Amino acid sequence: MLQTIPEIKIKIALLGRKNVGKTSFLNLVTGENIDNIAQASKLGDEVREVVQDLQPIGTVVWLDVPGFAANNNAKVQDQLQNMQPVFKAADVAVLVCEGDEIGSTERTLITHLEKQKIPLLVVFNKADTHRILSAEGAISANSLDIDSRQKVLTELENGLIRICPEDLLIPPVMFSDLVPEYGLVIMLFPDTYHSIRELMIVPQRKAIRDSLDHKQMILAVRAEEYPKALQTLKNKPDLVVCDSQAVTQMVAYTPSNVKCTSFSLLTARMKGALLQLVRGALALWQLKDGDRVLIVESFEEKNLKDDMGTIKIPRLISERTGKNLIIDHVFGSSANVMIEKYNMVIHRGLHLHSYKEFLTELSRCSIAGVPITNYSVCISELDGTLERTLEIFPNLLERYKRRRAEYLGQ
């Protein structure tokens, strides 16, 4: 039996006074009626648990705590004492307020969370009926406005990424769940590598460790040796994985009944960003003359040894789309760049970032409404190999094919 992906389970204590709209807020961000999906918690008789898949963060568990009393500090203190198991279990907290009102109950809760060293995100709810003067650092929401769900959800995701400790944002396995125990994985590398040191960049090291930890076998070959390696095997491999520069060779020679994909796609999947990066690549077909594309190199310019970002990708985009585009480059970091002025972002080296930095980069583009993809996914879409490398993820493949057909008018 294949192993399942370990889920990221961040526990979020949902707090607030009575009648501030906690339930409505949770209904909005989950897209569900929590009265139907909530489960009783072992942390307290009145505590409810709601599990939500909140990508790219992963799976979170909301600990919905009963509303606290208003203007009654003694009762609030008693409630806090009764809820101690919740605070011991919670990784972060979300405090829902009525408008931007921070009264005695809210101040008591905030002080308690500070003492417990629990990171806090504040929500100013009922924005439709309360004048909110400033929501800096907080989320302004009208929980009854279904049309605002995506905006609130994006701000929630960004806020959680900002306040969560780094060690909570640990990605799951790379691909061991896709291969049976004692299965064989062929790792395919381009012919341009000259030493083992060049081969062992971050995704490859993680992939090898993942395989060995789950009792899987590895065969590493260069692209030119791949057909010969297939011939020498008694049984077909369970999976073939390649570097982004070897995708064309892999797709050309891999039998149709053998699963194959790239390190880049697996890394994106591991970090919960595969859907966003695939959608970003499809945005190539929506570009118009005069649109601006930002190409981000995580490497410093002086360390670059190839023209992948400055020549090859711009040329491919121009040839395949037929559009006259404005393409800018930034090296090292895009933190000071105004993402909003671009129609698309193409990133190289996201794997070099910490997981929190990775999520923050994706979140910046989401908030700005700018599609983002990476070099490998971009190139695979442009050369027509992305569909084959997505076959290992059938649900995503169907969504990709439908959207691609819409964009290309097929």
Disulfide bonds with the S-S distance in Angstrom:
none
